[in-house]
């Protein structure tokens, strides 16, 4: 599996708090069958000291993480990425090449504030897509508007926007609303990807064994393979994602 959403880059956001933690996360992921992780630190957050992955400190930290994972003998590839908060300046930053896409592809991982209005989300996704970039909507099942009106996700899906669900939501660890909405999205075949959105080694972890087992039991091995293998790999290769049959 390729995990396209993971806060493994150390000491830069609310994810791994040290290189030691990042290496433990890498080992945990590899032991559960993950072969590659896209490091996605929070990007473009208001008031953040380091707002974008292209800032030199983050880029250097990423190179050091790759080196230490390799030197530790952990069989895991680390790719660059970011989880970009959609703000009024996002399109302009994209035009100026200040935002980092997933694994240097044409896919951009995007998040919104949990209480964001659907009209604003629609407008931002449309504007980003108009720039020739494929929006990947991070954990839509966690947004209040989507929990109240899941049809929003169907609209995004039909527009070709990529839907990424969180491991924690599916396993019921991020609240009843997120669990219920994630299940509804999956049952309707509207998800393209699942990812861990891991932040640590204790609560929001990068292991995927229990996630894969649950998905296979509830939705079958074919859909699970699309969500956890085929589409994540296609994003890394900058290829079109596929819909589940």
C-alpha positions as CSV (number, residue, x, y, z in Angstrom):
1,X,0.0,0.0,0.0
2,X,0.9,3.6,-0.6
3,X,-0.2,6.0,2.2
4,X,-0.8,9.3,0.5
5,X,-1.6,11.3,3.7
6,X,0.7,11.0,6.7
7,X,2.2,13.5,9.1
8,X,5.5,11.7,9.4
9,X,7.8,14.7,8.8
10,X,9.2,15.4,12.2
11,X,8.9,18.6,14.3
12,X,7.0,20.7,11.8
13,X,3.3,20.4,12.7
14,X,1.1,18.3,15.1
15,X,2.5,15.1,13.6
16,X,5.8,13.3,14.5
17,X,7.4,15.3,17.3
18,X,10.9,14.1,16.6
19,X,13.0,12.1,14.2
20,X,12.8,9.1,16.6
21,X,9.0,9.2,16.4
22,X,9.1,9.5,12.7
23,X,11.3,6.4,12.4
24,X,9.0,4.5,14.7
25,X,6.1,5.5,12.5
26,X,8.0,4.4,9.4
27,X,8.8,1.0,11.0
28,X,5.1,0.6,12.0
29,X,3.9,1.4,8.6
30,X,6.3,-1.0,6.8
31,X,5.6,-3.8,9.2
32,X,1.9,-3.5,8.3
33,X,2.5,-3.7,4.6
34,X,2.9,-0.1,3.6
35,X,5.6,0.3,0.9
36,X,5.6,4.0,0.4
37,X,4.4,7.1,2.3
38,X,3.8,10.6,1.0
39,X,4.8,13.0,3.8
40,X,2.1,15.6,4.0
41,X,2.8,18.3,6.6
42,X,0.1,20.9,7.1
43,X,0.7,23.7,4.6
44,X,-0.7,27.2,4.3
45,X,-2.2,27.3,7.8
46,X,-2.9,30.8,9.1
47,X,-0.2,32.0,11.5
48,X,2.1,29.1,10.9
49,X,5.8,29.9,11.0
50,X,6.6,27.6,8.1
51,X,3.6,27.8,5.8
52,X,4.7,25.9,2.8
53,X,6.8,22.8,2.1
54,X,9.0,24.7,-0.3
55,X,10.3,26.7,2.7
56,X,14.0,25.6,3.1
57,X,13.6,24.2,6.7
58,X,10.9,21.8,5.7
59,X,12.7,20.7,2.5
60,X,15.9,20.0,4.5
61,X,13.9,18.0,7.1
62,X,12.4,15.9,4.3
63,X,15.8,15.0,2.9
64,X,17.0,14.1,6.4
65,X,14.0,11.9,7.0
66,X,14.6,10.0,3.7
67,X,18.2,9.5,4.7
68,X,17.5,8.2,8.2
69,X,14.8,5.8,7.0
70,X,17.2,4.4,4.4
71,X,20.1,4.2,6.9
72,X,17.8,2.4,9.4
73,X,17.1,-0.3,6.8
74,X,13.3,0.3,6.8
75,X,11.9,-0.9,3.5
76,X,9.8,2.2,2.9
77,X,9.9,4.9,0.3
78,X,9.2,8.5,1.4
79,X,7.8,10.9,-1.1
80,X,7.2,14.7,-0.8
81,X,3.7,16.2,-0.4
82,X,1.6,18.5,1.7
83,X,-1.8,18.9,3.1
84,X,-2.8,22.3,1.9
85,X,-5.4,24.4,3.8
86,X,-7.7,26.1,1.3
87,X,-7.4,29.8,2.0
88,X,-8.1,32.8,-0.2
89,X,-4.5,32.8,-1.4
90,X,-4.4,29.1,-2.4
91,X,-4.9,29.6,-6.1
92,X,-2.3,32.4,-6.2
93,X,0.2,30.2,-4.4
94,X,-0.5,27.4,-6.8
95,X,0.2,29.7,-9.8
96,X,3.5,30.8,-8.2
97,X,4.5,27.1,-7.6
98,X,4.6,27.6,-3.9
99,X,2.6,24.5,-3.1
100,X,3.8,20.9,-3.1
101,X,1.7,18.3,-4.9
102,X,1.6,14.6,-4.0
103,X,4.8,12.8,-5.0
104,X,5.5,15.5,-7.6
105,X,2.3,14.6,-9.5
106,X,-0.6,16.7,-10.7
107,X,-2.6,15.9,-7.6
108,X,-2.9,18.3,-4.7
109,X,-4.1,17.3,-1.3
110,X,-6.5,19.9,0.1
111,X,-8.2,20.3,3.5
112,X,-10.8,22.8,4.8
113,X,-11.8,24.0,8.3
114,X,-14.3,21.5,9.7
115,X,-17.0,24.1,9.9
116,X,-16.4,25.5,6.4
117,X,-19.4,26.4,4.2
118,X,-20.1,24.2,1.2
119,X,-20.3,27.1,-1.2
120,X,-16.8,28.1,-0.3
121,X,-15.5,24.5,-0.7
122,X,-17.2,24.2,-4.1
123,X,-15.7,27.5,-5.3
124,X,-12.2,26.6,-4.1
125,X,-12.2,23.1,-5.6
126,X,-13.5,24.5,-8.9
127,X,-10.9,27.2,-9.0
128,X,-8.0,24.8,-8.3
129,X,-9.3,22.4,-10.9
130,X,-9.4,25.2,-13.4
131,X,-5.6,25.6,-12.9
132,X,-5.2,22.1,-14.3
133,X,-4.6,20.4,-11.0
134,X,-6.6,17.4,-9.7
135,X,-8.0,18.3,-6.2
136,X,-7.7,15.5,-3.6
137,X,-10.2,16.3,-0.9
138,X,-8.8,15.2,2.5
139,X,-11.2,13.5,4.9
140,X,-14.5,15.0,3.7
141,X,-16.3,12.7,6.1
142,X,-15.1,15.0,8.9
143,X,-16.6,18.2,7.6
144,X,-19.8,19.3,9.3
145,X,-21.4,20.3,6.0
146,X,-20.8,16.8,4.5
147,X,-22.0,15.1,7.6
148,X,-25.3,17.0,7.3
149,X,-25.6,16.6,3.5
150,X,-23.5,13.7,2.2
151,X,-24.7,14.5,-1.3
152,X,-22.0,17.1,-1.5
153,X,-19.4,14.3,-1.9
154,X,-21.4,12.8,-4.8
155,X,-21.3,16.2,-6.5
156,X,-17.5,16.4,-6.1
157,X,-17.1,12.8,-7.2
158,X,-19.0,13.5,-10.4
159,X,-16.8,16.5,-11.1
160,X,-13.8,14.3,-11.0
161,X,-12.5,15.5,-7.6
162,X,-10.6,12.8,-5.7
163,X,-12.2,11.6,-2.4
164,X,-9.8,10.5,0.3
165,X,-11.2,9.0,3.5
166,X,-9.3,8.6,6.8
167,X,-8.4,5.4,8.5
168,X,-9.6,6.8,11.9
169,X,-13.0,7.7,10.6
170,X,-13.6,4.3,9.1
171,X,-12.5,2.6,12.3
172,X,-14.7,4.8,14.5
173,X,-11.9,6.7,16.2
174,X,-12.8,10.2,15.0
175,X,-16.4,10.5,16.2
176,X,-19.7,8.9,15.3
177,X,-20.5,11.5,12.6
178,X,-17.3,10.8,10.7
179,X,-17.7,7.1,11.1
180,X,-21.3,7.1,9.8
181,X,-20.5,9.5,6.9
182,X,-17.4,7.5,5.9
183,X,-19.5,4.3,5.8
184,X,-22.1,6.0,3.7
185,X,-19.5,7.3,1.2
186,X,-17.9,3.8,0.9
187,X,-21.3,2.0,0.5
188,X,-22.1,4.3,-2.4
189,X,-18.7,3.7,-4.1
190,X,-17.8,7.4,-3.9
191,X,-14.3,7.0,-2.3
192,X,-11.2,6.8,-4.4
193,X,-8.6,6.4,-1.6
194,X,-8.1,5.7,2.0
195,X,-5.1,7.0,4.0
196,X,-4.0,6.9,7.6
197,X,-3.6,10.7,8.2
198,X,-1.2,9.3,10.9
199,X,0.2,11.7,13.5
200,X,1.9,9.5,16.0
201,X,2.6,5.9,17.2
202,X,0.0,5.7,19.9
203,X,-3.4,7.1,18.8
204,X,-3.4,8.1,15.1
205,X,-0.9,5.5,13.9
206,X,0.4,4.6,10.4
207,X,-0.4,0.8,10.7
208,X,-3.0,-0.4,8.2
209,X,-3.6,-4.0,9.2
210,X,-6.9,-3.5,11.0
211,X,-8.1,-1.0,8.4
212,X,-7.5,-3.4,5.5
213,X,-9.3,-6.3,7.4
214,X,-12.3,-4.2,8.1
215,X,-12.6,-2.9,4.5
216,X,-12.3,-6.3,3.0
217,X,-14.9,-7.7,5.4
218,X,-17.4,-5.0,4.7
219,X,-16.8,-3.9,1.1
220,X,-14.8,-6.8,-0.4
221,X,-11.2,-7.3,-1.5
222,X,-11.6,-5.6,-5.0
223,X,-12.8,-2.3,-3.6
224,X,-10.2,-2.4,-0.9
225,X,-7.5,-2.9,-3.4
226,X,-8.6,0.1,-5.4
227,X,-8.7,2.2,-2.2
228,X,-5.4,1.1,-0.7
229,X,-3.2,0.0,-3.6
230,X,-4.3,0.9,-7.2
231,X,-5.3,4.5,-6.8
232,X,-2.6,5.5,-4.4
233,X,-0.1,4.0,-6.8
234,X,-1.7,5.8,-9.7
235,X,-1.4,9.1,-8.0
236,X,2.3,8.5,-7.4
237,X,2.7,7.7,-11.1
238,X,0.6,10.8,-12.0
239,X,-1.9,8.5,-13.8
240,X,-5.8,8.9,-13.7
241,X,-7.4,7.2,-10.8
242,X,-10.1,4.6,-11.3
243,X,-13.6,4.2,-9.9
244,X,-14.6,1.0,-8.1
245,X,-16.8,-1.3,-10.1
